């Protein structure tokens, strides 16, 4: 099981942008982390299936990307407030 870190980096950026768009469209902030994790997993699964890669590894990578995107948002929010 090999996690592609380039894919994780790309997915993190994509998930961050999609969650931000969702929040601007009315997604409550409390759901942003769950949506980010779900989007990361879903996008990684689609990527793995489309290029023929290992799906379980891609699911882990998607979870990492989603949680990273959620952490980036909360980290910059805390830095801005504090």
C-alpha positions in Angstrom: 0.0 0.0 0.0 1.7 3.2 -1.3 0.2 6.6 -0.7 0.9 9.1 -3.5 1.9 12.3 -1.7 1.5 14.4 -4.8 -2.1 13.3 -5.1 -2.6 14.1 -1.4 -1.3 17.7 -1.9 -3.4 18.2 -5.0 -6.5 16.8 -3.2 -5.9 18.9 -0.1 -6.0 22.1 -2.2 -9.1 21.0 -4.2 -11.0 19.9 -1.1 -10.1 23.2 0.7 -11.4 25.2 -2.3 -14.6 23.1 -2.6 -15.4 23.3 1.1 -14.8 27.1 1.1 -17.3 27.3 -1.9 -19.7 25.2 0.1 -19.4 27.5 3.1 -20.0 30.6 1.0 -23.1 28.8 -0.4 -24.5 28.3 3.1 -22.8 25.2 4.5 -22.7 25.6 8.3 -19.1 25.8 9.7 -19.7 22.9 12.1 -20.1 20.5 9.1 -17.0 21.8 7.2 -14.6 19.2 8.7 -16.9 16.2 8.0 -17.6 17.5 4.4 -13.9 17.9 3.9 -13.1 14.4 4.9 -15.9 12.9 2.9 -14.9 15.0 -0.2 -11.3 13.9 0.2 -12.3 10.2 0.3 -14.7 10.5 -2.6 -12.3 12.4 -4.8 -9.5 10.0 -4.0 -11.6 7.0 -4.8 -12.6 8.5 -8.1 -9.0 9.2 -8.9 -7.9 5.7 -8.0 -10.6 4.1 -10.1 -9.9 6.3 -13.1 -6.2 5.7 -13.2 -6.2 2.1 -11.9 -4.4 2.6 -8.6 -4.8 0.9 -5.3 -8.2 1.9 -4.0 -7.6 1.3 -0.2 -4.4 3.4 -0.3 -6.3 6.1 -2.2 -9.1 6.1 0.5 -6.5 6.6 3.2 -4.8 9.4 1.1 -8.2 11.0 0.6 -8.9 11.0 4.3 -5.5 12.5 5.0 -6.2 15.2 2.3 -9.7 16.0 3.8 -8.5 16.2 7.3 -5.5 18.3 6.2 -7.8 20.7 4.4 -10.0 21.0 7.5 -6.9 21.6 9.6 -5.6 24.3 7.3 -8.8 26.2 7.6 -9.1 25.9 11.3 -5.4 26.8 11.7 -5.6 30.0 9.7 -8.8 30.9 11.5 -7.1 30.5 14.9 -4.1 32.5 13.7 -6.3 35.3 12.4 -8.3 35.5 15.7 -5.5 35.0 18.2 
